[in-house]
């Protein structure tokens, strides 16, 4: 999806910014992972997990199940909703690629045709 976004941005700004897109994705993934691990550690501590015990309490076992099954399912559902509502479908992506080819050959492109994919800055 990152490369798709690069193409859309290139259509608007006439500059390829692959490096910026991929580096921002990497940085945001690392920050999200760090925050997620911190939250998970606090949740495991909150449900009473004790690494020194051979067996955990029933409350702790249920808490771990909720964390690793319930929370994971909720996160997956949120990501599915985001993907379904993403306006950049295969067809729209092909439209973007065709517009880029036309633009490379000197044709003027009406960016308004792609307003469903963008946040267009209004000129003042």
C-alpha positions as CSV (number, residue, x, y, z in Angstrom):
1,X,0.0,0.0,0.0
2,X,2.9,2.3,0.6
3,X,4.0,2.2,-3.0
4,X,0.3,2.9,-4.1
5,X,0.4,6.0,-1.9
6,X,3.7,7.1,-3.4
7,X,2.1,6.9,-6.9
8,X,-0.9,9.0,-5.8
9,X,1.5,11.6,-4.2
10,X,3.6,11.7,-7.3
11,X,0.5,12.4,-9.4
12,X,-0.2,15.4,-7.3
13,X,3.2,16.8,-6.5
14,X,5.2,15.7,-9.6
15,X,8.0,14.4,-7.3
16,X,8.6,10.8,-6.2
17,X,9.1,10.6,-2.4
18,X,9.5,6.8,-2.0
19,X,12.2,7.2,0.7
20,X,10.2,9.6,2.8
21,X,7.1,7.3,2.7
22,X,9.0,4.1,3.6
23,X,11.0,5.8,6.3
24,X,7.9,7.3,7.9
25,X,6.2,3.9,7.7
26,X,9.2,2.3,9.4
27,X,9.4,4.9,12.1
28,X,5.7,4.8,12.9
29,X,5.8,1.0,13.0
30,X,8.7,1.0,15.5
31,X,6.9,3.6,17.6
32,X,3.7,1.6,17.5
33,X,5.5,-1.6,18.5
34,X,7.2,0.1,21.4
35,X,3.9,1.6,22.7
36,X,2.2,-1.8,22.1
37,X,4.8,-3.7,24.1
38,X,4.7,-1.2,26.9
39,X,0.9,-1.5,27.1
40,X,1.0,-5.2,26.9
41,X,3.5,-5.4,29.7
42,X,1.4,-3.2,31.9
43,X,-1.7,-5.3,31.1
44,X,0.0,-8.6,31.9
45,X,1.2,-7.0,35.2
46,X,-2.3,-5.8,35.9
47,X,-3.9,-9.2,35.4
48,X,-1.5,-10.7,38.0
49,X,0.9,-12.6,35.9
50,X,3.9,-13.9,37.9
51,X,6.7,-15.5,36.0
52,X,8.0,-17.1,39.2
53,X,4.9,-19.3,39.6
54,X,4.7,-22.6,37.8
55,X,0.9,-22.2,37.2
56,X,-1.1,-19.0,37.1
57,X,-4.4,-18.2,38.7
58,X,-7.6,-18.8,36.7
59,X,-8.1,-15.0,36.6
60,X,-4.6,-14.6,35.1
61,X,-5.2,-17.3,32.6
62,X,-8.5,-15.7,31.5
63,X,-6.8,-12.3,31.3
64,X,-4.1,-13.7,29.1
65,X,-6.7,-15.3,26.8
66,X,-8.6,-12.0,26.6
67,X,-5.4,-10.1,25.8
68,X,-4.1,-12.5,23.2
69,X,-7.4,-13.5,21.6
70,X,-9.9,-10.8,22.3
71,X,-7.7,-7.7,21.8
72,X,-6.1,-9.3,18.7
73,X,-9.5,-9.9,17.2
74,X,-10.6,-6.3,17.9
75,X,-7.4,-5.0,16.3
76,X,-7.9,-7.2,13.3
77,X,-11.5,-6.1,12.9
78,X,-10.4,-2.4,13.0
79,X,-7.8,-3.1,10.3
80,X,-10.3,-4.9,8.2
81,X,-12.7,-1.9,8.4
82,X,-9.8,0.4,7.5
83,X,-9.0,-1.7,4.4
84,X,-12.6,-1.9,3.3
85,X,-13.2,1.8,3.5
86,X,-9.9,2.6,1.8
87,X,-10.8,4.4,-1.5
88,X,-7.7,3.3,-3.3
89,X,-9.0,0.1,-4.9
90,X,-7.3,-1.8,-7.7
91,X,-9.4,0.1,-10.3
92,X,-8.5,3.5,-8.8
93,X,-4.9,2.5,-8.7
94,X,-4.9,1.6,-12.4
95,X,-6.5,5.0,-13.0
96,X,-3.7,6.7,-11.1
97,X,-1.0,4.8,-13.1
98,X,-2.7,5.7,-16.4
99,X,-2.9,9.4,-15.4
100,X,0.8,9.3,-14.4
101,X,1.7,7.9,-17.9
102,X,-0.3,10.6,-19.5
103,X,1.3,13.2,-17.4
104,X,4.8,11.9,-18.3
105,X,3.8,12.3,-22.0
106,X,2.9,16.0,-21.4
107,X,-0.9,15.7,-21.1
108,X,-2.6,17.8,-18.5
109,X,-4.4,15.8,-15.8
110,X,-7.4,17.0,-13.9
111,X,-6.6,16.3,-10.3
112,X,-10.2,16.7,-9.3
113,X,-10.9,13.3,-10.8
114,X,-8.8,11.9,-7.9
115,X,-10.2,14.0,-5.1
116,X,-11.6,10.9,-3.4
117,X,-8.0,9.7,-2.9
118,X,-6.6,13.0,-1.6
119,X,-6.8,15.8,0.8
120,X,-6.4,18.7,-1.7
121,X,-5.1,21.9,-0.3
122,X,-7.2,24.8,-1.5
123,X,-5.3,27.7,-3.0
124,X,-5.8,31.0,-1.2
